Amino acid sequence: MSTFIAFPKKSKLEIANTEIQSTEDKRQLLWSSVLKVGAGLAFGGITAPISALIELGFSQMKLRQPTATSSESIAEQTPNFMPLNSLGAYLVNSSDEQKIGDAQKSFDKSDYIIVPDVQLSLSEPICSERVSWRAKQGQWPLKSGVHKAHNTGVTGAGVLVGVLDTGCDADHVQLRQKQIDFRYVPHHSESEDLREVRGFDVNGHGTHVCGIIAGNHIGVAPDADLMVAAVIESETRKTSLSRIVRGLDWMLAQISSDANVSKPAIISMSLGFITEYLTESVTNSLMEGVRRLISTLVEDYDVLPIVAIGNEGPGQMRAPGYFPETLSVGAVDFRHKPADFSGGGQSPVDRKTQPNIVGYGVDVFSCLERNTNNRSAYTCMSGTSMAAPYVAGIAALCASADTKFQGEALRQHLLNTVLPLQAGENRVGAGLARFT
């Protein structure tokens, strides 16, 4: 089965020729565009290509709950497509290469970027072999500002933090009192439904990340609201672009809902890709498409994407961490020394030094899993994928204290309030993220 994603080249707000500044007004306008495009109507002069795909023999997939009679195998499915309405994108599948080619031609290249579905992966963390059954108190140093925030009643309340990872064990003792909005994104892009179930995680990485952000007693921002999309395979720690975009499309729909439309929103990502293994043509379209994807989060929805720079060491980096629209995160230990594994260097996109900022990412204590007796376990992990959720938690505290800090404004605030460190910019960026 071949898959591609068609990303719009322009921001929806740019297409609509609007200069709306309010986050709430932006999201409400964008939600109206979701309804229009979902109905196959034009928005801002760009016509949805739904009718053209149907004429080519493709069927539109509609999100629905699975039923006991849904036994049709992937191989037997007809060519299909799925509108990703919050992103303004389309996911198209077929086992017939001729049909895939025809479908790609049906998109106006002046309006859309065609990107093949490529593999991404989790930046491999270092996990301690020691498991604890008790929560550790007082992990965050005073210089982080976490204690100051909590002592003044700032705990992340009223802020949404999205997590794209292996999942989240919603019944871990650190998380079970929270209402975690969770979806499992199917491994195959031909599957229609995002599974709305109680949060689970058979790997533990996503649970560790969620505990760092919002664990009840161990998290940086314990009262932040979590949205979790399980998009990374527990066995291989790999994912695909199609799973990522489906997870992000769902998150943007949640962010635009009546309950969340005015809330600051942050998305933490500990994943990425290295282009050296891809052909030049695939690399070019992938870079353009993913950058457009990240720009949609920032420009249209005022979301701050916080992305791990990678664990391949100095001189190595993962996209989309080094895109200028993201806040890229490297790792330091609790003595503020750069971690040996933490990536950095010069971004191939804008030639600026990476990472932008650092967080604690060495021997970070957080949730792991529960055993068969429902007892919650903990462990320490190291990686930029631990540093990124620490920074996401600090961002949640800042946005909770002052809701004017959203999107780009929040990014600049974090950079302006860092704790300066002695290491070079290509190791620690502007410095350590902290609450001031």
Buried (B, 14 or more C-beta within 10 A) or exposed (E): BBBBBBBBBBBBBBBBEBEBEEBEEBBBBBBEBBEBBBEBEEBBEBBBBBEBBEEBBBEEBEEEEEEEEEEEEEEEBBBBBBBBBBBBBBBBBBBBEEBBEBBBEBBEEEBBBBBBBBEBBBBBBBBBEEEBEEBEEEBBBEEBBBBBBBEEEBBBBBBBBBBBBBBBBBBBBBBBEBEBBBBBBBBEBBBBBBBEEEBBBBBBBBBBBBBBBBBBEBBBBBBBBBBBBBBBBBEEBBBBBBBBBBBBBBBBBBBBEEEBBBBBBBBBBBBBBBBEEBEEEBBBBBBBBBBBBBBBBBBBBBBBBBBBBBBBBBEBBBBBBBBBBBBBBBBBBBEBBBBEBBBBBBBEBEEEBBBBBBBBBBBBBBBBBBEEEEEBBBBBBBBBBBBBBBBBBBBBBBBBBEBEBBBBBBBEBBBEBBBEBEBEBBBBBBBBBBBE
